[in-house]
């Protein structure tokens, strides 16, 4: 190119930079040669990659002249037409602050927006919902106020000369009456849901055996001989209750409210009834009512225990007491209203209709004292735990459900199912223990 023309072009370029070129004017060839590459930090749009052309070396005088008018550090960037130079399609209808549409792929240096996952339900929240959805628990029936019964204990336990002066109870390898009393009283309280609360208020220890109803009396050595031989015991066996009452002053203590019941301990063949009743209005209680000459203002129960046996036998004696009292309570009740008759059903007496049974017969028993029978029968025994609601279904039961032959376990199981709630049902108290503990409540 003619050097003169090059100088002329350079002057025109300098004047254009000073005066400012109108927008859209195409740059000169010299500008295209001298234009530096766009910095990625200054560009707002990514342009297609182009290889830079090597700069053409200008004459020294022209370079000096140009440097005076356009500083090399801040060359003016020519305006680029996006429509001509960009390969990216721009949606003119989309506002600049809106994200790309779903069909558009994000830029390479942009991270796609994270998906928001729903928070998992916590265990506590789930439990809370379940608790709200479940029905409220049923309110258990109200229990009656507990009742205390004051007991006099009379203990016949003489020394035995031929046994080196030991007590008869020790000679027979019997149980300590105090231990028996403690467990027995605790069992009754537990089985009655806290209602029956017996308390020993007086103890009478007698160093001889009681007199029989015909006046006969064993000496300690004579009794031990009969026991060791297993024969020779006196008949009639029954003790003289009249004499015992007189010697212990029982009638006065009962009439003045000092004691409510009499519990007597002795060896086997001592002549006690398991339970018997005395006083005004007395009725049959495992034995005919006692006809005493002393006046007693109200009914009183006399229990007879054997210190050669255990707590299970004590509960059985009390169970016969309960059976006779409740039989009288429901004596005038007929049909399905006789809940006592229903309570005592067992498979042998009412096939297919077993409930709780009796003190001798469990629901599946085939004979007396058959508490460990393994055969299965259907029984509604557990419905009595929800008394007065008896609408529950029966289930298969067998001996292991009530102790598998253990006397005490069966009797506690049986006593626990006796109704013990407050209220009345057909004129009869829903707490059957009320009558058992105090027979004066039987009308």
Secondary structure by P-SEA (a helix, b strand, c coil): ccaaaaaaaaaaaaaaaaacccccccccaaaaaaccccccccccccccbbbbcccccccaaaaaaaaaccccccccccccccccccccccccccccccccccccccccccccccccccccccaaaaaaaaaaaccccccccccccbbbbbbbbbbbbbbbccccccccccccccccaaaaaaaaaaaaaaaacccbbbbbcbbbbbcbbbbccccccccaaaaaaaaaaccccccccccaaaaaaaaaaaaaaaaaccccbbbbbbccccccccbbbbcccccccccccccccccccbbbbbbbbbccccaaaaaaaaaaaaaaaaaaaacccccccaaaaaaaccccccccccccccccccccccccccccccbbbbbccccccccccccbbbbbbcccccccccaaaaaaaaaaacccccccccccccccccccccccccc
